[in-house]
Amino acid sequence: MRIFISTGEVSGDLQGSLLIAALKRQAAAVGWELDIVALGGDKMAEAGAKILGNTSSIGSMGILESLPYVLPTLLIQRRAIAYLKQYPPDLVVLIDYMGPNIGIGTYMQRHLPNVPVAYYIAPQEWVWSMSLRNTSRIVGFTDKLLAIFPEEARYFRDNGADVTWVGHPLVDRMQNVPSREEARTKLGITPEQKAIALLPASRRQELKYLLPAIFQAAQNIQIQIPEAHFWIPLSLEVYRQPIESAIKSYGLKATVVSGQQKEIFAAADIAITKSGTVNLELALLNVPQVVVYRLHPVTVWIARKILKGSIPFASPTNLVVMKPIVPELLQEDATSENITQAAMELLLNPERRSQTLADYQEMRQCLGELGVCDRAAKEILQMMEKRE
């Protein structure tokens, strides 16, 4: 049984790898053999997929920011469609990655209508949709939409999709995490040290727009709290050199680590982080965080003035419950001074910290129960069974 999976960026590669492991578990339980071909990254390859094109570093947020990736994305999309045409799969799974996946989904609808399409982790149209066009296209080519947020499920169901809410896959991933004491011992963090996680980039554009403000804030914190040490888990190895150069420029006491993200999160007192899936990971481990995001000023001007776009929150942690659990410093507010002030409050104000942890517990209830990936895998295999 052949499944084609399409996703992109670092977070998509992670979610794809978790789904692949669950698909293999569930298929083995019923005696099926799966051949999984994918657009994805190294984690999906390790989970057992044959990677048709590596998309983990092809991604951006924003209008101008996406321009350098237009051609690579089109070439990858064309390669995927050529493969689907030559080797029609038994089922297609799309994971987020809106632009390319809408193209692939539309192709399936027009040329391979008998092959079922599942959309797992749909694009966040329910948050920032400025027209129903993309929503209509997604609903049109999707046979089953597997939602990870309750509000996402409601939005797409109201717009005509066949939806099952499975919960968020990070609920599964965050189970196998060391305790705070184990993590700090493993990393060599002493009891008196303040361990601060810095997560400035999973996209190249974020090195330019986020890293300077975050590292300047880290420098300010270091002056005020000399026992602070910064821990930076790499999202992609290619970012090591620019990050290590920046550490040297700002004179930070910092350690760059590859492959120990869970340990760093478990050990951290707070995190200063870009907006993204990582915010939920930190919340599930009860790490207070300051969320930062910036785009090119022209992108923001177009979004505000021409597209008339607005979003209630940027961080998934806040979006889940639609309230400001964690501080968000966006665009003009994302200054080193503001980041420093918000981080120091989380470090030094016990009441603020306690409130954050209490709000995390409320948020946790909206992410579903354990077994998310297996529930999603069962739904996908049922689609294949019906087709057979």
Secondary structure, 3 states (H helix, E strand, C coil): CEEEEECCHHHHHHHHHHHHHHHHHHHHHCCCCCEEEEEECHHHHHHCCEEEEECCCCCCCCCHHHHHHHHHHHHHHHHHHHHHHHCCCCEEEEECCHHHHHHHHHHHHHHCCCCCEEEECCCCHHHHCCCCHHHHHHHHHCCEEEECCHHHHHHHHHCCCCEEECCCCHHHHCCCCCCHHHHHHHHCCCCCCEEEEEECCCCHHHHHHCHHHHHHHHHHHHHHCCCEEEEEECCCHHHHHHHHHHHHHHCCCEEEECCCHHHHHHHCCEEEEECCCHHHHHHHCCCCEEEEECCCHHHHHHHHHHCCCCCCCCCHHHHHHCCCCCCEEEHHHCCHHHHHHHHHHHHHCHHHHHHHHHHHHHHHHHHCCCCHHHHHHHHHHHHHHHHC
